[in-house]
Structure formats: C-alpha cells, structure tokens
Amino acid sequence: MTVERAVPGFLPSTAGFHFANRWPSGPLIRRAIRLPGPVPVELEVRIGEAANGLCGGMALATLHRWTRGEPPPPDRAPPEPGTTLFREIVERQVDSLELGLAVVRFYRAASSSDRRRAGIAVREAWPTVRHAIDEGRPVGLGLVHVVSADPRRLIGDHQVVVYAYTLDAPGGSVALSIYDPNHPDDDTIRLRLAIRGAHGPVDYGYIAGEAPVRGLVPLGLRKGR
C-alpha cells in the first residue's frame, strides 16, 4: 500500500526563495556599543559569519511567509547585508536555533551511536514530519551530515523544509519532498529513507554530490508569525 500526502499549493519554485544559500564572508549582526569614560570609546561588535550559511533562516522565513500567505521576493541573488530581506533572514536564523534547543537536538544526534541516531530519525523526526504534512503544514527538518562529538562540526549540518511524503508500507520506504535552500526552484528534490525496523538502521538517499545524510533531527520550524 502506498500513502501519499502533500501540502496543497506548496512548491519550492513558488514558495521558496529564488536564490541559493551562498553568502559572502561578513558578520550576520553588527552592533555599535559606546564605552563610557573620560574619553568615550565606540566599538563595533560583530556576531556570526554569513559565509557559514543561513539555511535555518531561509527555511524558517519561508515557513513564516507561507503561513501569512506572503510570496517570496523575486530576487535571484542573495540580499546585501543591511537590507530588510537580509535582516529578516538573519532574524529567522536566530529564531531557528530555538533558544539553543535545536543545537542540542543536532548535537544529540551527531554524537550518538548509529543505533540511537536511527531511533531519533524513526521515532521522532519522521513522525513529526508526517503529522505536520497530514495536517497540511510544511515543516522544518534537520539533516545530520557530520557524525562527531565535536560541537564545532555542527556547522556542517543543514536545515530544510518538507512539504510532501510518499510512504510505501509495509516495507518502510519513505520519500520526503524537500525545499532545500541550497537548491532554489527545484521541485524534484527528494530525501529517500529505507527504514528497517523501529530502531533502524536507516539508509538515506539524497542529492548526488552533497554530503551524505547520516541522520534526521525534528525541528520546531512550523509556526508562522
């Protein structure tokens, strides 16, 4: 039996940003602070690095715009720092971290054994995605690319939006339809999962040439503003 569900009207080519998640080097946030004293000193504080990517911000901004019925801008190139659109994506990037909870979820999966990582995908991530799609809502999903206990390597992981699924039961084969900020306007991207049992293992198939997917992380990127 095959089960197919999709969010009506959502496609990366119409709902996602039309530019790729590629940014020149530079801080995400600049803040000027004034230090008091006999001779006041003004310093510029720089936070974050745009070249590391803004996939979470692009994913969450897409979900927020979709919820509000607001189409993406027509821009085909990433916005310049300081522009309204750049600030929107950066703010959503911060929001996508969920006050650090998303980082904890990524680290838990990345630093776990293969068996435990498969369990997170099968019992947490996939049910979260399926429930959202069944309710007609696109949903964020974390892709674990780097398996390591070194938290500095979490920068190699990724965030995407799922808007449809195809489930071939009882074999456990799942195909998730993905908006990937690295690949704008591509309605053909699928993340394929071969699930073998309640505890895995799970075999993943994704975009050729990309780093292999090693696990999935459920995210809270569902509600708009």
N, C-alpha and C positions, 0 to 999 in steps of 0.2 A: 504494500500500500504506500502510495506517495502522498504526502501532505505539502501543500504549497500555500504560503501566506505572504502578503506584501502590503506595505503602507500605500494606500491609494494616492497616486499622483507624485510620489517622491522618486526622483531620479537624480543621480549626481550631475547630469548635464543641465538640469533645470533648477535644482535646489542647492547644489554645492557651489563653492567659489570656482571661478573660471581660471584661476591662476594656481600654480603649484606652490607647495610648501618649501620654497627655496628663498632664503633671505640673505642679504649681505651682512657682514660682520658689524656688530654695533650693539649697544645696550638696549634692552627692552624698555627700561624705565630710567629717566633722568630726573633727579631731584636736586634742587639748589637749597643748601642749608646755610644759614648765617650764624657764625660763631661769635658770641658777644665778647667784648673785651675793650681795652683802651683803643685798640685798632681793630675794628670788626673785620672778620675774615669770612668770605663767602666761598663755599666749596660745592662742587658738583658731585653728587653721589650717583654712580651708575650701577644698575641692577640687571642681571641676566645677560644672555648673549643670543641675539636673533639668529645667528648662523647655525645654532643648535636645532632650530626648527620650532614651529608653532602649531604642530598638528593638533594638540589638545584645544588650543584657542580657535582654530579653524573648524574643528568638529563641533565644539560647543556653540560657537557663533552660528553655524549652520542650523543646529537644532533650535536655537532661540529664534532665529529668523523664520524658520518653518512653522514654529508654534504660533508666531504672530501673523502668519500669512504674508510675510515680507520676503520678496525675492532677493537673491544675491545681487550685488552690484555688477555692472557689465565689465568691470576691469579685467584685463587679460594679463596684467603684470601685478606683482605684489605691491601694496601701497607703500609709500615712502614713510619713514619714521616721522612721527609728529602729526600725521594726518588723522582725521576722525576714524577712518577704517582701520588704520594700524592700531590706534588706541583701543578700538573695540576688540580686535583680535587678541591683543595683549591682555586686556582685562579678562576676556574669556579664558585665556591660557592660565591665568592665576586662579580663576574660578574652577577650572578643570582639575586642579590639584585637590579640591575638596578639603581645604584646610589641612592638607597633608595625608588625608585618608587614602587618596589614590596612590600616592607614593608608597604608602605602607602595603597596599594590595600588590603593587608591582613588585616590591622587594620580597614579599612573602612568596610569590610565585617564582621569581627569578632565583631565589636562594634555596628553593625546596628540591626534594628528590623528584625524579621523573614521575614516580607513582603519585606523590602528593600534588604535583603540578597538573597531572592529568585529572585528578579528582576535582581540583578547582575549576578546570575547564568544563568537566562533565556535570558536576553537581551545583555549580554556582554561576559560571559565565553563560553557558548555553541556556539554562532555564530562565535567566534574567532576560536574555535577548528574546527568547521565544515568547515569554509573557508580554513583553512590550510590543512586539510585532503583532501578536494576536489581538492586542488592544488597539492596533492601528497607529502605533507611535514608533518613529525611528529612534534608535538608541545607540549610545556610545559603547565602544568595546576597546579594551586594551589588548595589544598584541605584544607578547613577550618574544623578543628576538635574541636577547642575550641572557644566558643562564650563568649567573655568577653571584657570589655573596658580597662582591664589592659594590657598594651603593653608587659609586661614581659611574658605573657602567649602565645604570638605568637610563641614561641619556640615549642609549641605543634602542630603546623600546618605542612603541608607536601607539597612536590613538586614531580610531576610525569610527565611522557611523554605519550601522547595519539597518537596512530598510526592507529586507525580504529574506525568506528562507525556503528551502526545499528539503524535506525530510523523507528519506526512503526507509521506512520501517518494515520489518523489524531489524533490518541489517545494521542500522545505526549510522548510515551515511547522511551527512548534512552539508548543504551548500548555502552559505550566507552571502547575500548580495551586499556589496560594500561601497560606500563612498570613502575613498582614500585621498586625503589632502595632497599626497604626493603625486596623484594621477588625476588631474582635473578633467571633468567632462567625459569620463569613461564609465559607461553604463554596463560594461561587461565584466567588471571585476568580481570574482567570487573567491571566498575563502572556503575551502573544502575540508571537512572533518570526517575521518573514518574512526568512529568510536567503538571500541571493543570492550564492552562491559561497563558496569557502573563506576569502576575505578580506572578505566583505561586499559591499555595505553591508547593514546590518540595520535593518529597520523594526520599531518596538516599539509595542504597544498595551497599555495598562494601564487603571487605574481612571479613569473620567471625573472631571474636576475636580482630579485630582492633578497635580503637576508631571510633565511628560513624562519617560519613561525615555530616557536618552541612551547608556547602556552598562551592561555587567554585569561584576561582579568576583567571581572564585571566592574562597570563604572556607573557613576550616578549622573551621567550626562543625558538626562531625559527631560527635565522640566525647563520650560522657557521662562522668559521674564517679560 
